Amino acid sequence: MSERHAQYAAIARCVGLELGRPLAGTVGKFAACLEVCVCWYEDAEKFHHGTPQQGFNEFAAEMADAAESLLTLMTNPRANGLMPFLPKNNLTDELQSLLPSLKRFRLFGPSSSPANGLEADLVEGMRYQDQFKQRSPFEWIAGVYLPELFYLFVDNTKVGKKWGKGPEFLLFASCVLRELKIQSGGRAYSRESIAKAGRLDPSKANKDNHLRRKRGPSFDEGVNDPLEWYRHQCLAYACGLPVKLAIENVAYLLREEAGKVGQK
């Protein structure tokens, strides 16, 4: 067990003590899911104010300008003495075939339509990074990740307007944030701040929910929000369950497992 995983297992036991009852699933599964959430929180800190996309676009523009300049130089009469020593035809053809892609990548971003599988991977990575601009890192962990962990491991009845709210959730979130040392100006976040970061249950989307959350792009047919879908698959995988399961099914299986353990 890694040092970080051991820390999260200790947090799971601490949370269970503060709630006065054990978590659904095993301590190890909670620790694995919390580790995933902390990685997302670290990405939120990294990408909230900016992503590598701007640098990518700027470098593509620089390369396009350089390729155009080289093509212009190769047609300059002053280059006649040099041309016999260069693979002129191949180089010219390669530069001309390269230019359209470089010019396209100057404006390439999360909303671009990929032309092939490689570009699809690039767009998916950009969309993943771009999502963190929607809210602060604290709002991500307190208003998105911890409500999902609470739903999975504590109480799967907190849906709709109760999602990420209530005294038990606030106790749970306060404990996890305290143990992770996620603070504001050296002080623990208040329960009021945690409650404010809460959001509506994504599975019960309504007008207000869409106002608070930007809908993700459609990578897969039938998936309304693939970034949320991706999160839930990661949590299922961390629990050792099939990755195609919906979060509701993951919660059910964790409680079923906890019930069997309690009967032994």
VOVEX-757398 format. One line per field, with one value per residue (C-alpha): residue in one letter; chain; z, x, y. Coordinates in nm, 3 decimals. Each point is the difference from the previous one (the first is absolute). Layout:
BEGIN
code A; ...
unit A; ...
c3 Z; ...
c1 X; ...
c2 Y; ...
***
This chain:
BEGIN
code M; S; E; R; H; A; Q; Y; A; A; I; A; R; C; V; G; L; E; L; G; R; P; L; A; G; T; V; G; K; F; A; A; C; L; E; V; C; V; C; W; Y; E; D; A; E; K; F; H; H; G; T; P; Q; Q; G; F; N; E; F; A; A; E; M; A; D; A; A; E; S; L; L; T; L; M; T; N; P; R; A; N; G; L; M; P; F; L; P; K; N; N; L; T; D; E; L; Q; S; L; L; P; S; L; K; R; F; R; L; F; G; P; S; S; S; P; A; N; G; L; E; A; D; L; V; E; G; M; R; Y; Q; D; Q; F; K; Q; R; S; P; F; E; W; I; A; G; V; Y; L; P; E; L; F; Y; L; F; V; D; N; T; K; V; G; K; K; W; G; K; G; P; E; F; L; L; F; A; S; C; V; L; R; E; L; K; I; Q; S; G; G; R; A; Y; S; R; E; S; I; A; K; A; G; R; L; D; P; S; K; A; N; K; D; N; H; L; R; R; K; R; G; P; S; F; D; E; G; V; N; D; P; L; E; W; Y; R; H; Q; C; L; A; Y; A; C; G; L; P; V; K; L; A; I; E; N; V; A; Y; L; L; R; E; E; A; G; K; V; G; Q; K
unit A; A; A; A; A; A; A; A; A; A; A; A; A; A; A; A; A; A; A; A; A; A; A; A; A; A; A; A; A; A; A; A; A; A; A; A; A; A; A; A; A; A; A; A; A; A; A; A; A; A; A; A; A; A; A; A; A; A; A; A; A; A; A; A; A; A; A; A; A; A; A; A; A; A; A; A; A; A; A; A; A; A; A; A; A; A; A; A; A; A; A; A; A; A; A; A; A; A; A; A; A; A; A; A; A; A; A; A; A; A; A; A; A; A; A; A; A; A; A; A; A; A; A; A; A; A; A; A; A; A; A; A; A; A; A; A; A; A; A; A; A; A; A; A; A; A; A; A; A; A; A; A; A; A; A; A; A; A; A; A; A; A; A; A; A; A; A; A; A; A; A; A; A; A; A; A; A; A; A; A; A; A; A; A; A; A; A; A; A; A; A; A; A; A; A; A; A; A; A; A; A; A; A; A; A; A; A; A; A; A; A; A; A; A; A; A; A; A; A; A; A; A; A; A; A; A; A; A; A; A; A; A; A; A; A; A; A; A; A; A; A; A; A; A; A; A; A; A; A; A; A; A; A; A; A; A; A; A; A; A; A; A; A; A
c3 0.000; -0.096; 0.261; -0.162; -0.014; 0.370; 0.081; -0.182; 0.177; 0.331; -0.118; -0.078; 0.356; 0.137; -0.205; 0.120; 0.361; -0.042; -0.176; 0.265; -0.253; -0.248; -0.365; -0.271; -0.178; 0.139; 0.140; -0.289; -0.261; 0.164; 0.016; -0.369; -0.099; 0.219; -0.160; -0.343; 0.124; 0.141; -0.338; -0.163; 0.262; -0.079; -0.370; 0.085; 0.175; -0.302; -0.274; 0.167; -0.116; -0.326; -0.203; -0.233; -0.290; -0.053; -0.022; -0.241; -0.228; 0.015; -0.087; -0.290; -0.128; 0.033; -0.192; -0.273; -0.037; -0.012; -0.266; -0.215; 0.037; -0.102; -0.307; -0.098; 0.045; -0.214; -0.296; 0.044; -0.283; 0.262; 0.100; -0.346; 0.098; 0.303; -0.153; -0.178; 0.339; 0.152; -0.059; -0.142; -0.146; 0.301; 0.248; -0.186; -0.022; 0.367; 0.110; -0.218; 0.140; 0.353; -0.022; 0.001; 0.322; 0.170; -0.096; 0.127; 0.331; 0.057; 0.092; 0.122; 0.333; 0.218; -0.236; -0.315; -0.202; -0.020; -0.343; 0.126; 0.309; 0.092; -0.014; 0.201; 0.281; -0.016; 0.014; 0.287; 0.198; -0.070; 0.110; 0.319; 0.083; -0.109; 0.233; 0.304; -0.103; 0.086; 0.376; 0.262; 0.120; 0.336; -0.171; -0.201; 0.303; 0.242; -0.251; -0.242; 0.113; 0.369; -0.067; -0.236; 0.264; 0.260; -0.235; -0.058; 0.350; 0.245; -0.120; -0.348; 0.083; -0.019; -0.351; -0.162; 0.217; 0.285; -0.212; 0.180; 0.286; 0.351; 0.335; -0.056; -0.334; 0.149; 0.280; -0.256; -0.228; 0.289; 0.130; -0.339; -0.080; 0.345; -0.028; -0.353; 0.131; -0.273; 0.150; -0.083; 0.120; 0.254; 0.149; -0.045; -0.233; 0.183; -0.041; -0.161; -0.271; -0.052; -0.026; -0.250; -0.219; -0.009; -0.320; -0.120; -0.071; -0.362; -0.054; 0.079; -0.239; -0.027; -0.114; 0.306; -0.029; -0.360; 0.104; 0.255; -0.209; -0.358; -0.195; -0.125; -0.361; -0.148; -0.051; 0.026; -0.133; 0.281; 0.253; 0.089; 0.199; -0.085; 0.248; 0.283; -0.153; -0.003; 0.371; 0.090; -0.201; 0.186; 0.334; -0.107; -0.108; 0.333; 0.173; -0.212; -0.183; -0.374; -0.144; -0.202; 0.316; 0.082; 0.335; 0.134; -0.073; 0.162; 0.315; 0.005; -0.032; 0.273; 0.239; -0.098; 0.073; 0.334; 0.091; -0.073; 0.205; 0.290; -0.009; 0.039
c1 0.000; 0.140; 0.048; -0.274; -0.241; 0.072; -0.084; -0.334; -0.079; 0.057; -0.238; -0.263; 0.022; -0.012; -0.310; -0.168; 0.069; -0.135; -0.313; -0.046; -0.034; 0.221; 0.015; -0.157; 0.260; 0.346; 0.242; 0.231; -0.264; -0.078; 0.373; 0.041; -0.291; 0.125; 0.343; -0.162; -0.192; 0.315; 0.170; -0.292; 0.025; 0.370; -0.088; -0.261; 0.269; 0.226; -0.252; -0.253; 0.173; 0.140; 0.089; 0.287; -0.239; 0.116; 0.363; -0.100; -0.181; 0.281; 0.266; -0.210; -0.024; 0.377; 0.063; -0.247; 0.173; 0.340; -0.116; -0.144; 0.319; 0.212; -0.218; 0.040; 0.377; 0.023; -0.151; 0.238; 0.257; 0.272; -0.062; 0.087; 0.356; -0.120; -0.292; 0.205; 0.121; -0.347; -0.281; -0.203; -0.293; -0.059; 0.051; -0.236; -0.269; 0.035; -0.020; -0.304; -0.175; 0.090; -0.128; -0.378; 0.026; 0.221; -0.239; -0.294; 0.171; 0.047; -0.371; -0.041; -0.178; -0.248; -0.290; 0.185; -0.123; 0.275; 0.087; 0.148; 0.063; 0.320; -0.175; -0.291; 0.243; 0.138; -0.348; -0.101; 0.306; -0.075; -0.361; 0.110; 0.232; -0.249; -0.276; 0.196; -0.057; -0.369; 0.051; 0.274; 0.204; -0.179; -0.340; 0.102; 0.093; -0.263; -0.282; 0.066; 0.247; -0.093; -0.377; 0.069; 0.210; -0.268; -0.262; 0.212; 0.126; -0.239; -0.354; -0.136; -0.339; 0.136; -0.112; -0.175; 0.009; 0.161; 0.310; 0.313; -0.202; -0.117; 0.181; 0.136; 0.155; 0.146; 0.155; 0.139; 0.141; 0.144; 0.181; 0.148; 0.109; 0.153; 0.196; 0.117; 0.103; -0.199; -0.041; -0.065; 0.272; 0.122; -0.346; -0.247; -0.292; -0.323; -0.301; -0.176; 0.268; -0.029; -0.379; 0.028; 0.232; -0.261; -0.186; -0.306; 0.007; 0.119; -0.228; -0.301; 0.089; -0.237; 0.011; 0.191; 0.249; 0.082; 0.050; 0.261; 0.178; 0.120; -0.103; 0.293; 0.066; -0.148; 0.280; -0.229; -0.351; -0.254; 0.236; -0.122; 0.305; 0.306; 0.226; -0.234; -0.033; 0.381; 0.015; -0.253; 0.189; 0.319; -0.179; -0.144; 0.346; 0.150; -0.261; 0.102; -0.334; -0.082; 0.065; -0.322; -0.213; -0.202; 0.078; -0.338; 0.102; 0.340; -0.169; -0.239; 0.282; 0.204; -0.296; -0.073; 0.364; -0.016; -0.314; 0.168; 0.304; -0.227; -0.171; 0.325
c2 0.000; 0.342; 0.271; 0.206; -0.294; -0.073; 0.364; -0.031; -0.326; 0.183; 0.275; -0.265; -0.133; 0.356; 0.079; -0.320; 0.094; 0.353; -0.125; -0.265; -0.283; -0.182; 0.098; -0.213; -0.210; -0.053; 0.254; -0.089; 0.084; 0.333; 0.077; -0.088; 0.226; 0.283; -0.030; 0.043; 0.306; 0.159; -0.048; 0.183; 0.275; 0.039; 0.024; 0.264; 0.205; -0.042; 0.083; 0.234; 0.320; -0.133; -0.306; -0.096; 0.067; 0.358; -0.108; -0.277; 0.247; 0.255; -0.257; -0.133; 0.360; 0.044; -0.322; 0.103; 0.336; -0.169; -0.248; 0.279; 0.202; -0.300; -0.063; 0.367; -0.017; -0.312; 0.191; 0.295; 0.027; 0.040; -0.363; -0.132; -0.084; -0.193; -0.184; -0.271; -0.118; -0.024; -0.252; 0.288; -0.187; -0.226; 0.282; 0.231; -0.266; -0.085; 0.363; 0.063; -0.308; 0.105; 0.359; -0.070; -0.202; 0.259; 0.281; -0.206; -0.066; 0.374; 0.009; -0.359; -0.031; -0.192; 0.074; -0.109; -0.298; -0.264; -0.135; -0.329; -0.207; 0.183; 0.336; -0.145; -0.086; 0.355; 0.157; -0.228; 0.109; 0.366; -0.042; -0.172; 0.289; 0.266; -0.126; 0.121; 0.362; -0.038; 0.024; 0.039; -0.301; 0.019; 0.003; -0.307; -0.208; 0.131; 0.035; -0.287; -0.267; -0.028; -0.013; -0.291; -0.178; 0.068; -0.146; -0.312; -0.070; 0.166; 0.071; -0.066; 0.154; 0.355; 0.087; 0.294; 0.312; -0.197; -0.076; 0.123; 0.147; -0.082; -0.017; -0.350; 0.093; 0.318; -0.207; -0.245; 0.273; 0.202; -0.306; -0.092; 0.356; 0.040; -0.323; 0.090; 0.344; 0.176; 0.346; 0.364; 0.236; -0.254; -0.049; -0.284; 0.063; 0.071; -0.223; 0.296; 0.010; -0.375; 0.021; 0.286; -0.210; -0.279; -0.064; -0.186; -0.370; -0.033; -0.300; 0.225; 0.281; 0.294; 0.360; 0.121; -0.286; 0.092; 0.361; -0.109; -0.260; 0.029; -0.306; -0.203; -0.097; -0.317; -0.249; -0.301; -0.039; 0.006; 0.163; 0.349; 0.105; -0.213; 0.179; -0.094; -0.348; -0.025; 0.089; -0.266; -0.263; 0.089; -0.039; -0.335; -0.116; 0.114; -0.218; -0.298; -0.001; -0.004; 0.345; 0.015; 0.014; 0.312; 0.162; -0.122; -0.360; 0.049; 0.133; -0.297; -0.255; 0.168; -0.019; -0.356; -0.087; 0.184; -0.197; -0.333; 0.099; 0.097; -0.340; -0.191
***
